[in-house]
């Protein structure tokens, strides 16, 4: 009986891994590159296409809770979680501003939409930047 349970669990795990790999292969090239270059050490939990977005978009969720949303071209539009977002994924102008103003704090959430960028730091600061990366406001004030 125990062997059958173990076999069942292993079979389900193999199916899940196969589906994750199949879905990974469907991601646009830019999205694959971000996942491979910056999150190679993280285990992918789930990859979804978002049919409700109007455009084709994707979400990659990692086992540590980090989520990355991509547009139809594979450009990251949102990264959220508790861990530090790799600094290379933050536009340079904003990254320099954050390094000068917030020193040891790091970005845990980043979102870009038609209005600009929204950033949340591990220290709790919530900042808004325009599309060119110019600082606009601190939402905590």
Order of alpha helices (4+ residues) and beta strands (2+ residues): alpha-alpha-beta-beta-beta-beta-alpha-beta-beta-beta-beta
